[in-house]
Amino acid sequence: MITTVFDCMIFLQAATNVRGPGFACVSLAEANVVTLYVTPVILAEVRDVLARPKI
């Protein structure tokens, strides 16, 4: 199985565009096609960006 780490932008792209490559990447992880490793720092950045008023 392929192992991967997604940066913040992949998650943000997935959250904003269901037809984009970010969503496709997250879908692969959800389907267990790839093994996703995520750090607390990446998750904190995603939470921070999604909580901003302009997002």
C-alpha positions, 0 to 999 in steps of 0.5 A: 500500500502507498503511504502518504502525508497530505499538507494543509492545502490538500484538505482545504482543496478537498473541502472546497471542491469535490471535483478537484485533485484534493478531494480525489486524494482524500477519497483515496485515503477514505477508501483505504487505497493509500495509508494516510499519516497526519500530524497534530501540526497539520490538523491544527493548521487545517482547523485554523484556516477553516475557522477564519472568517473568509473561509 
